Amino acid sequence: MSVKRTHYEELLAEYSNAESAIALLKRYRPYLELLPSMRRPGESLITIPLPIIKRRSPVPQSGQHGTSASSSASLCLPCDIAILMCDPEWKIKTGVEIFVFIHRPEEDFSDLLGRWRQTQVSLAPGYEWDMPLRYRHILSEGTDNIYPLFVVFEGTPDRIKRGLKGAFLPFVTQSLDTSTAEEEAELSDNELLWANHEDFLTESDDL
């Protein structure tokens, strides 16, 4: 069965929910271990579908040589969902941000990987998050600790999965039957990636 638009839309809606996002992280344990509290996982992350950031860049002030001011511009990131870690006790955002990329039907490997590269470039300057209304009280400053997680389907072309493995980028495989609640973890062929997850977490800027 080929990947259809509805498959993508189903997962976008599903992983917009915090509980479903936690279930997704359980399928890639190195990221699950980044949760600030395993006892209160639901309070330890914020999910933002199709997220928007405000990029900050210095611009010269007119008439004042050698000085600069900060300007900001809103930008919609090319990822599908941003998962921001939060301390459940202090109600503050931590320094971990995970970006979920769901394979879209029209995408080939370069398109999917390109969305992650575009996200990296977009986050390179200083930025802050356009937080959901209920989380506007939380400090929204960006971080350098950014990690990708790709979600592909059983019907996703094998070259895309091979490409993600070759680039040492973590991914999980989703059944095309998105109506089923039970998901199988992607275990086979990921041993090398899992074995090197500590290097991946500490050297994410090299991705």
TORDO-121152 format. One record per residue (C-alpha): x, y, z; residue in one letter; residue number from 1. Coordinates in Angstrom, 1 decimal, decimal comma. Layout:
BEGIN
<tidren><xx>X</xx><yy>Y</yy><zz>Z</zz><res>a</res><n>NUM</n></tidren>
...
***
This chain:
BEGIN
<tidren><xx>0,0</xx><yy>0,0</yy><zz>0,0</zz><res>m</res><n>1</n></tidren>
<tidren><xx>1,4</xx><yy>3,4</yy><zz>-1,0</zz><res>s</res><n>2</n></tidren>
<tidren><xx>1,6</xx><yy>6,3</yy><zz>1,5</zz><res>v</res><n>3</n></tidren>
<tidren><xx>-1,4</xx><yy>8,7</yy><zz>1,2</zz><res>k</res><n>4</n></tidren>
<tidren><xx>-2,0</xx><yy>12,2</yy><zz>2,4</zz><res>r</res><n>5</n></tidren>
<tidren><xx>-4,4</xx><yy>10,9</yy><zz>5,0</zz><res>t</res><n>6</n></tidren>
<tidren><xx>-1,7</xx><yy>8,8</yy><zz>6,5</zz><res>h</res><n>7</n></tidren>
<tidren><xx>0,5</xx><yy>11,8</yy><zz>7,1</zz><res>y</res><n>8</n></tidren>
<tidren><xx>-2,5</xx><yy>13,9</yy><zz>8,4</zz><res>e</res><n>9</n></tidren>
<tidren><xx>-3,4</xx><yy>11,1</yy><zz>10,8</zz><res>e</res><n>10</n></tidren>
<tidren><xx>0,0</xx><yy>11,0</yy><zz>12,4</zz><res>l</res><n>11</n></tidren>
<tidren><xx>0,4</xx><yy>14,8</yy><zz>12,5</zz><res>l</res><n>12</n></tidren>
<tidren><xx>-2,9</xx><yy>15,0</yy><zz>14,5</zz><res>a</res><n>13</n></tidren>
<tidren><xx>-1,9</xx><yy>12,0</yy><zz>16,6</zz><res>e</res><n>14</n></tidren>
<tidren><xx>1,5</xx><yy>13,2</yy><zz>17,7</zz><res>y</res><n>15</n></tidren>
<tidren><xx>0,2</xx><yy>16,7</yy><zz>18,4</zz><res>s</res><n>16</n></tidren>
<tidren><xx>-1,1</xx><yy>15,2</yy><zz>21,6</zz><res>n</res><n>17</n></tidren>
<tidren><xx>1,5</xx><yy>15,0</yy><zz>24,5</zz><res>a</res><n>18</n></tidren>
<tidren><xx>0,6</xx><yy>11,4</yy><zz>25,4</zz><res>e</res><n>19</n></tidren>
<tidren><xx>1,1</xx><yy>10,2</yy><zz>21,9</zz><res>s</res><n>20</n></tidren>
<tidren><xx>4,3</xx><yy>12,1</yy><zz>21,6</zz><res>a</res><n>21</n></tidren>
<tidren><xx>5,6</xx><yy>10,3</yy><zz>24,7</zz><res>i</res><n>22</n></tidren>
<tidren><xx>4,6</xx><yy>7,0</yy><zz>23,1</zz><res>a</res><n>23</n></tidren>
<tidren><xx>6,6</xx><yy>8,1</yy><zz>20,0</zz><res>l</res><n>24</n></tidren>
<tidren><xx>9,7</xx><yy>8,8</yy><zz>22,2</zz><res>l</res><n>25</n></tidren>
<tidren><xx>9,4</xx><yy>5,4</yy><zz>23,8</zz><res>k</res><n>26</n></tidren>
<tidren><xx>10,2</xx><yy>3,9</yy><zz>20,4</zz><res>r</res><n>27</n></tidren>
<tidren><xx>13,6</xx><yy>5,7</yy><zz>20,4</zz><res>y</res><n>28</n></tidren>
<tidren><xx>14,8</xx><yy>5,3</yy><zz>24,0</zz><res>r</res><n>29</n></tidren>
<tidren><xx>17,7</xx><yy>7,7</yy><zz>23,9</zz><res>p</res><n>30</n></tidren>
<tidren><xx>15,2</xx><yy>10,5</yy><zz>23,4</zz><res>y</res><n>31</n></tidren>
<tidren><xx>12,8</xx><yy>9,1</yy><zz>26,1</zz><res>l</res><n>32</n></tidren>
<tidren><xx>15,7</xx><yy>9,3</yy><zz>28,5</zz><res>e</res><n>33</n></tidren>
<tidren><xx>15,9</xx><yy>13,1</yy><zz>27,9</zz><res>l</res><n>34</n></tidren>
<tidren><xx>12,5</xx><yy>13,6</yy><zz>29,6</zz><res>l</res><n>35</n></tidren>
<tidren><xx>13,1</xx><yy>15,6</yy><zz>32,8</zz><res>p</res><n>36</n></tidren>
<tidren><xx>10,8</xx><yy>13,4</yy><zz>34,8</zz><res>s</res><n>37</n></tidren>
<tidren><xx>9,8</xx><yy>9,8</yy><zz>34,1</zz><res>m</res><n>38</n></tidren>
<tidren><xx>7,3</xx><yy>9,9</yy><zz>37,0</zz><res>r</res><n>39</n></tidren>
<tidren><xx>5,5</xx><yy>12,9</yy><zz>35,4</zz><res>r</res><n>40</n></tidren>
<tidren><xx>6,0</xx><yy>12,5</yy><zz>31,7</zz><res>p</res><n>41</n></tidren>
<tidren><xx>2,9</xx><yy>14,3</yy><zz>30,7</zz><res>g</res><n>42</n></tidren>
<tidren><xx>4,1</xx><yy>17,5</yy><zz>32,4</zz><res>e</res><n>43</n></tidren>
<tidren><xx>7,6</xx><yy>17,1</yy><zz>31,0</zz><res>s</res><n>44</n></tidren>
<tidren><xx>7,1</xx><yy>18,1</yy><zz>27,4</zz><res>l</res><n>45</n></tidren>
<tidren><xx>5,1</xx><yy>20,5</yy><zz>25,2</zz><res>i</res><n>46</n></tidren>
<tidren><xx>4,1</xx><yy>19,6</yy><zz>21,6</zz><res>t</res><n>47</n></tidren>
<tidren><xx>3,8</xx><yy>22,2</yy><zz>19,0</zz><res>i</res><n>48</n></tidren>
<tidren><xx>2,5</xx><yy>21,1</yy><zz>15,5</zz><res>p</res><n>49</n></tidren>
<tidren><xx>3,8</xx><yy>23,1</yy><zz>12,5</zz><res>l</res><n>50</n></tidren>
<tidren><xx>5,8</xx><yy>25,4</yy><zz>14,9</zz><res>p</res><n>51</n></tidren>
<tidren><xx>6,6</xx><yy>29,0</yy><zz>14,5</zz><res>i</res><n>52</n></tidren>
<tidren><xx>9,8</xx><yy>30,7</yy><zz>15,8</zz><res>i</res><n>53</n></tidren>
<tidren><xx>10,9</xx><yy>34,3</yy><zz>16,0</zz><res>k</res><n>54</n></tidren>
<tidren><xx>14,4</xx><yy>34,7</yy><zz>14,7</zz><res>r</res><n>55</n></tidren>
<tidren><xx>16,5</xx><yy>37,5</yy><zz>16,2</zz><res>r</res><n>56</n></tidren>
<tidren><xx>19,2</xx><yy>39,2</yy><zz>14,3</zz><res>s</res><n>57</n></tidren>
<tidren><xx>21,2</xx><yy>42,4</yy><zz>14,9</zz><res>p</res><n>58</n></tidren>
<tidren><xx>20,5</xx><yy>45,2</yy><zz>12,5</zz><res>v</res><n>59</n></tidren>
<tidren><xx>22,3</xx><yy>48,6</yy><zz>12,4</zz><res>p</res><n>60</n></tidren>
<tidren><xx>20,4</xx><yy>51,5</yy><zz>14,0</zz><res>q</res><n>61</n></tidren>
<tidren><xx>20,0</xx><yy>54,3</yy><zz>11,5</zz><res>s</res><n>62</n></tidren>
<tidren><xx>22,2</xx><yy>57,3</yy><zz>12,3</zz><res>g</res><n>63</n></tidren>
<tidren><xx>24,2</xx><yy>55,4</yy><zz>15,0</zz><res>q</res><n>64</n></tidren>
<tidren><xx>27,5</xx><yy>54,0</yy><zz>13,7</zz><res>h</res><n>65</n></tidren>
<tidren><xx>28,8</xx><yy>50,9</yy><zz>15,4</zz><res>g</res><n>66</n></tidren>
<tidren><xx>25,6</xx><yy>50,1</yy><zz>17,3</zz><res>t</res><n>67</n></tidren>
<tidren><xx>23,0</xx><yy>47,6</yy><zz>16,6</zz><res>s</res><n>68</n></tidren>
<tidren><xx>19,5</xx><yy>46,6</yy><zz>17,7</zz><res>a</res><n>69</n></tidren>
<tidren><xx>17,7</xx><yy>43,3</yy><zz>17,7</zz><res>s</res><n>70</n></tidren>
<tidren><xx>15,0</xx><yy>42,7</yy><zz>15,1</zz><res>s</res><n>71</n></tidren>
<tidren><xx>12,8</xx><yy>39,6</yy><zz>14,9</zz><res>s</res><n>72</n></tidren>
<tidren><xx>10,9</xx><yy>37,9</yy><zz>12,1</zz><res>a</res><n>73</n></tidren>
<tidren><xx>8,4</xx><yy>35,0</yy><zz>12,5</zz><res>s</res><n>74</n></tidren>
<tidren><xx>9,2</xx><yy>31,8</yy><zz>10,6</zz><res>l</res><n>75</n></tidren>
<tidren><xx>7,3</xx><yy>28,6</yy><zz>10,2</zz><res>c</res><n>76</n></tidren>
<tidren><xx>9,7</xx><yy>25,7</yy><zz>10,6</zz><res>l</res><n>77</n></tidren>
<tidren><xx>9,7</xx><yy>22,9</yy><zz>7,9</zz><res>p</res><n>78</n></tidren>
<tidren><xx>9,3</xx><yy>20,2</yy><zz>10,6</zz><res>c</res><n>79</n></tidren>
<tidren><xx>6,0</xx><yy>18,7</yy><zz>11,5</zz><res>d</res><n>80</n></tidren>
<tidren><xx>6,1</xx><yy>18,8</yy><zz>15,3</zz><res>i</res><n>81</n></tidren>
<tidren><xx>8,4</xx><yy>20,3</yy><zz>17,9</zz><res>a</res><n>82</n></tidren>
<tidren><xx>8,7</xx><yy>18,6</yy><zz>21,2</zz><res>i</res><n>83</n></tidren>
<tidren><xx>10,0</xx><yy>20,9</yy><zz>23,9</zz><res>l</res><n>84</n></tidren>
<tidren><xx>11,2</xx><yy>19,5</yy><zz>27,3</zz><res>m</res><n>85</n></tidren>
<tidren><xx>10,0</xx><yy>21,2</yy><zz>30,5</zz><res>c</res><n>86</n></tidren>
<tidren><xx>10,8</xx><yy>20,8</yy><zz>34,1</zz><res>d</res><n>87</n></tidren>
<tidren><xx>7,5</xx><yy>19,8</yy><zz>35,8</zz><res>p</res><n>88</n></tidren>
<tidren><xx>8,5</xx><yy>21,2</yy><zz>39,1</zz><res>e</res><n>89</n></tidren>
<tidren><xx>9,7</xx><yy>24,7</yy><zz>38,1</zz><res>w</res><n>90</n></tidren>
<tidren><xx>7,5</xx><yy>24,9</yy><zz>35,0</zz><res>k</res><n>91</n></tidren>
<tidren><xx>10,4</xx><yy>26,1</yy><zz>32,9</zz><res>i</res><n>92</n></tidren>
<tidren><xx>11,7</xx><yy>24,9</yy><zz>29,5</zz><res>k</res><n>93</n></tidren>
<tidren><xx>14,9</xx><yy>22,9</yy><zz>29,6</zz><res>t</res><n>94</n></tidren>
<tidren><xx>17,6</xx><yy>22,9</yy><zz>26,9</zz><res>g</res><n>95</n></tidren>
<tidren><xx>16,3</xx><yy>20,0</yy><zz>24,8</zz><res>v</res><n>96</n></tidren>
<tidren><xx>14,2</xx><yy>20,3</yy><zz>21,7</zz><res>e</res><n>97</n></tidren>
<tidren><xx>13,2</xx><yy>17,4</yy><zz>19,4</zz><res>i</res><n>98</n></tidren>
<tidren><xx>12,0</xx><yy>18,0</yy><zz>15,9</zz><res>f</res><n>99</n></tidren>
<tidren><xx>9,7</xx><yy>15,4</yy><zz>14,3</zz><res>v</res><n>100</n></tidren>
<tidren><xx>9,6</xx><yy>14,9</yy><zz>10,6</zz><res>f</res><n>101</n></tidren>
<tidren><xx>6,8</xx><yy>12,7</yy><zz>9,2</zz><res>i</res><n>102</n></tidren>
<tidren><xx>7,3</xx><yy>11,4</yy><zz>5,7</zz><res>h</res><n>103</n></tidren>
<tidren><xx>5,0</xx><yy>13,1</yy><zz>3,3</zz><res>r</res><n>104</n></tidren>
<tidren><xx>3,6</xx><yy>11,3</yy><zz>0,3</zz><res>p</res><n>105</n></tidren>
<tidren><xx>5,3</xx><yy>13,6</yy><zz>-2,3</zz><res>e</res><n>106</n></tidren>
<tidren><xx>8,7</xx><yy>13,5</yy><zz>-0,6</zz><res>e</res><n>107</n></tidren>
<tidren><xx>11,9</xx><yy>11,7</yy><zz>-1,7</zz><res>d</res><n>108</n></tidren>
<tidren><xx>15,0</xx><yy>11,3</yy><zz>0,5</zz><res>f</res><n>109</n></tidren>
<tidren><xx>16,5</xx><yy>14,7</yy><zz>-0,5</zz><res>s</res><n>110</n></tidren>
<tidren><xx>13,2</xx><yy>16,4</yy><zz>0,4</zz><res>d</res><n>111</n></tidren>
<tidren><xx>12,8</xx><yy>14,8</yy><zz>3,8</zz><res>l</res><n>112</n></tidren>
<tidren><xx>16,5</xx><yy>15,3</yy><zz>4,7</zz><res>l</res><n>113</n></tidren>
<tidren><xx>16,3</xx><yy>18,8</yy><zz>3,3</zz><res>g</res><n>114</n></tidren>
<tidren><xx>13,6</xx><yy>19,8</yy><zz>5,8</zz><res>r</res><n>115</n></tidren>
<tidren><xx>15,9</xx><yy>18,9</yy><zz>8,6</zz><res>w</res><n>116</n></tidren>
<tidren><xx>18,7</xx><yy>20,8</yy><zz>7,1</zz><res>r</res><n>117</n></tidren>
<tidren><xx>16,5</xx><yy>23,8</yy><zz>6,6</zz><res>q</res><n>118</n></tidren>
<tidren><xx>15,4</xx><yy>23,6</yy><zz>10,2</zz><res>t</res><n>119</n></tidren>
<tidren><xx>19,1</xx><yy>23,5</yy><zz>11,3</zz><res>q</res><n>120</n></tidren>
<tidren><xx>19,8</xx><yy>26,6</yy><zz>9,3</zz><res>v</res><n>121</n></tidren>
<tidren><xx>16,7</xx><yy>28,4</yy><zz>10,5</zz><res>s</res><n>122</n></tidren>
<tidren><xx>17,7</xx><yy>27,8</yy><zz>14,1</zz><res>l</res><n>123</n></tidren>
<tidren><xx>21,3</xx><yy>28,9</yy><zz>13,7</zz><res>a</res><n>124</n></tidren>
<tidren><xx>20,7</xx><yy>32,5</yy><zz>14,7</zz><res>p</res><n>125</n></tidren>
<tidren><xx>19,1</xx><yy>33,4</yy><zz>18,1</zz><res>g</res><n>126</n></tidren>
<tidren><xx>15,4</xx><yy>32,5</yy><zz>18,2</zz><res>y</res><n>127</n></tidren>
<tidren><xx>12,5</xx><yy>32,1</yy><zz>20,5</zz><res>e</res><n>128</n></tidren>
<tidren><xx>9,3</xx><yy>30,1</yy><zz>20,3</zz><res>w</res><n>129</n></tidren>
<tidren><xx>5,8</xx><yy>31,3</yy><zz>19,5</zz><res>d</res><n>130</n></tidren>
<tidren><xx>4,4</xx><yy>29,3</yy><zz>22,3</zz><res>m</res><n>131</n></tidren>
<tidren><xx>0,8</xx><yy>27,9</yy><zz>22,4</zz><res>p</res><n>132</n></tidren>
<tidren><xx>-1,5</xx><yy>30,2</yy><zz>24,5</zz><res>l</res><n>133</n></tidren>
<tidren><xx>-1,6</xx><yy>27,9</yy><zz>27,5</zz><res>r</res><n>134</n></tidren>
<tidren><xx>2,2</xx><yy>27,9</yy><zz>27,7</zz><res>y</res><n>135</n></tidren>
<tidren><xx>2,8</xx><yy>31,7</yy><zz>27,1</zz><res>r</res><n>136</n></tidren>
<tidren><xx>4,1</xx><yy>32,0</yy><zz>30,7</zz><res>h</res><n>137</n></tidren>
<tidren><xx>7,0</xx><yy>29,6</yy><zz>30,0</zz><res>i</res><n>138</n></tidren>
<tidren><xx>10,3</xx><yy>31,2</yy><zz>28,9</zz><res>l</res><n>139</n></tidren>
<tidren><xx>10,5</xx><yy>30,5</yy><zz>25,2</zz><res>s</res><n>140</n></tidren>
<tidren><xx>14,2</xx><yy>31,1</yy><zz>24,5</zz><res>e</res><n>141</n></tidren>
<tidren><xx>15,7</xx><yy>28,7</yy><zz>22,0</zz><res>g</res><n>142</n></tidren>
<tidren><xx>18,6</xx><yy>26,3</yy><zz>22,6</zz><res>t</res><n>143</n></tidren>
<tidren><xx>21,6</xx><yy>24,6</yy><zz>20,9</zz><res>d</res><n>144</n></tidren>
<tidren><xx>20,4</xx><yy>21,1</yy><zz>21,9</zz><res>n</res><n>145</n></tidren>
<tidren><xx>18,3</xx><yy>20,2</yy><zz>18,9</zz><res>i</res><n>146</n></tidren>
<tidren><xx>17,6</xx><yy>16,7</yy><zz>17,8</zz><res>y</res><n>147</n></tidren>
<tidren><xx>15,7</xx><yy>15,2</yy><zz>14,8</zz><res>p</res><n>148</n></tidren>
<tidren><xx>13,4</xx><yy>12,2</yy><zz>14,8</zz><res>l</res><n>149</n></tidren>
<tidren><xx>12,0</xx><yy>10,9</yy><zz>11,5</zz><res>f</res><n>150</n></tidren>
<tidren><xx>8,7</xx><yy>8,9</yy><zz>11,2</zz><res>v</res><n>151</n></tidren>
<tidren><xx>8,4</xx><yy>6,8</yy><zz>8,0</zz><res>v</res><n>152</n></tidren>
<tidren><xx>5,8</xx><yy>4,3</yy><zz>6,9</zz><res>f</res><n>153</n></tidren>
<tidren><xx>5,9</xx><yy>0,7</yy><zz>5,8</zz><res>e</res><n>154</n></tidren>
<tidren><xx>5,1</xx><yy>2,0</yy><zz>2,3</zz><res>g</res><n>155</n></tidren>
<tidren><xx>8,0</xx><yy>4,6</yy><zz>2,4</zz><res>t</res><n>156</n></tidren>
<tidren><xx>10,6</xx><yy>3,8</yy><zz>-0,3</zz><res>p</res><n>157</n></tidren>
<tidren><xx>13,5</xx><yy>1,7</yy><zz>0,9</zz><res>d</res><n>158</n></tidren>
<tidren><xx>16,0</xx><yy>4,3</yy><zz>-0,4</zz><res>r</res><n>159</n></tidren>
<tidren><xx>14,7</xx><yy>6,8</yy><zz>2,1</zz><res>i</res><n>160</n></tidren>
<tidren><xx>15,2</xx><yy>4,4</yy><zz>5,0</zz><res>k</res><n>161</n></tidren>
<tidren><xx>18,7</xx><yy>3,5</yy><zz>3,7</zz><res>r</res><n>162</n></tidren>
<tidren><xx>19,5</xx><yy>7,2</yy><zz>3,4</zz><res>g</res><n>163</n></tidren>
<tidren><xx>18,5</xx><yy>7,9</yy><zz>7,0</zz><res>l</res><n>164</n></tidren>
<tidren><xx>20,5</xx><yy>5,0</yy><zz>8,2</zz><res>k</res><n>165</n></tidren>
<tidren><xx>23,5</xx><yy>6,1</yy><zz>6,2</zz><res>g</res><n>166</n></tidren>
<tidren><xx>23,2</xx><yy>9,6</yy><zz>7,7</zz><res>a</res><n>167</n></tidren>
<tidren><xx>22,9</xx><yy>8,1</yy><zz>11,2</zz><res>f</res><n>168</n></tidren>
<tidren><xx>19,6</xx><yy>9,9</yy><zz>11,7</zz><res>l</res><n>169</n></tidren>
<tidren><xx>17,1</xx><yy>8,2</yy><zz>14,0</zz><res>p</res><n>170</n></tidren>
<tidren><xx>13,7</xx><yy>7,0</yy><zz>12,7</zz><res>f</res><n>171</n></tidren>
<tidren><xx>10,8</xx><yy>4,8</yy><zz>13,5</zz><res>v</res><n>172</n></tidren>
<tidren><xx>8,5</xx><yy>3,0</yy><zz>11,1</zz><res>t</res><n>173</n></tidren>
<tidren><xx>4,7</xx><yy>3,4</yy><zz>11,3</zz><res>q</res><n>174</n></tidren>
<tidren><xx>2,2</xx><yy>1,0</yy><zz>10,0</zz><res>s</res><n>175</n></tidren>
<tidren><xx>0,0</xx><yy>2,3</yy><zz>7,2</zz><res>l</res><n>176</n></tidren>
<tidren><xx>-3,0</xx><yy>1,3</yy><zz>9,3</zz><res>d</res><n>177</n></tidren>
<tidren><xx>-2,8</xx><yy>4,4</yy><zz>11,4</zz><res>t</res><n>178</n></tidren>
<tidren><xx>-6,2</xx><yy>3,6</yy><zz>12,9</zz><res>s</res><n>179</n></tidren>
<tidren><xx>-4,6</xx><yy>1,0</yy><zz>15,1</zz><res>t</res><n>180</n></tidren>
<tidren><xx>-3,3</xx><yy>2,2</yy><zz>18,5</zz><res>a</res><n>181</n></tidren>
<tidren><xx>-0,6</xx><yy>-0,5</yy><zz>18,8</zz><res>e</res><n>182</n></tidren>
<tidren><xx>2,7</xx><yy>0,4</yy><zz>17,1</zz><res>e</res><n>183</n></tidren>
<tidren><xx>5,8</xx><yy>-1,8</yy><zz>16,6</zz><res>e</res><n>184</n></tidren>
<tidren><xx>9,2</xx><yy>-0,3</yy><zz>17,4</zz><res>a</res><n>185</n></tidren>
<tidren><xx>11,8</xx><yy>-0,2</yy><zz>14,6</zz><res>e</res><n>186</n></tidren>
<tidren><xx>14,4</xx><yy>-2,5</yy><zz>16,0</zz><res>l</res><n>187</n></tidren>
<tidren><xx>16,1</xx><yy>-4,2</yy><zz>13,1</zz><res>s</res><n>188</n></tidren>
<tidren><xx>18,9</xx><yy>-2,5</yy><zz>11,3</zz><res>d</res><n>189</n></tidren>
<tidren><xx>19,1</xx><yy>0,3</yy><zz>13,9</zz><res>n</res><n>190</n></tidren>
<tidren><xx>21,6</xx><yy>-1,4</yy><zz>16,2</zz><res>e</res><n>191</n></tidren>
<tidren><xx>24,5</xx><yy>0,7</yy><zz>15,0</zz><res>l</res><n>192</n></tidren>
<tidren><xx>22,5</xx><yy>4,0</yy><zz>15,4</zz><res>l</res><n>193</n></tidren>
<tidren><xx>21,4</xx><yy>3,0</yy><zz>18,9</zz><res>w</res><n>194</n></tidren>
<tidren><xx>25,0</xx><yy>1,9</yy><zz>19,9</zz><res>a</res><n>195</n></tidren>
<tidren><xx>26,2</xx><yy>5,4</yy><zz>19,0</zz><res>n</res><n>196</n></tidren>
<tidren><xx>23,3</xx><yy>7,4</yy><zz>20,4</zz><res>h</res><n>197</n></tidren>
<tidren><xx>25,5</xx><yy>9,0</yy><zz>23,1</zz><res>e</res><n>198</n></tidren>
<tidren><xx>27,7</xx><yy>10,4</yy><zz>20,4</zz><res>d</res><n>199</n></tidren>
<tidren><xx>24,7</xx><yy>11,5</yy><zz>18,5</zz><res>f</res><n>200</n></tidren>
<tidren><xx>23,2</xx><yy>13,3</yy><zz>21,4</zz><res>l</res><n>201</n></tidren>
<tidren><xx>26,4</xx><yy>15,2</yy><zz>22,2</zz><res>t</res><n>202</n></tidren>
<tidren><xx>27,4</xx><yy>16,0</yy><zz>18,6</zz><res>e</res><n>203</n></tidren>
<tidren><xx>24,1</xx><yy>16,9</yy><zz>17,1</zz><res>s</res><n>204</n></tidren>
<tidren><xx>25,6</xx><yy>19,9</yy><zz>15,3</zz><res>d</res><n>205</n></tidren>
<tidren><xx>27,5</xx><yy>17,5</yy><zz>13,0</zz><res>d</res><n>206</n></tidren>
<tidren><xx>24,2</xx><yy>16,1</yy><zz>11,6</zz><res>l</res><n>207</n></tidren>
***
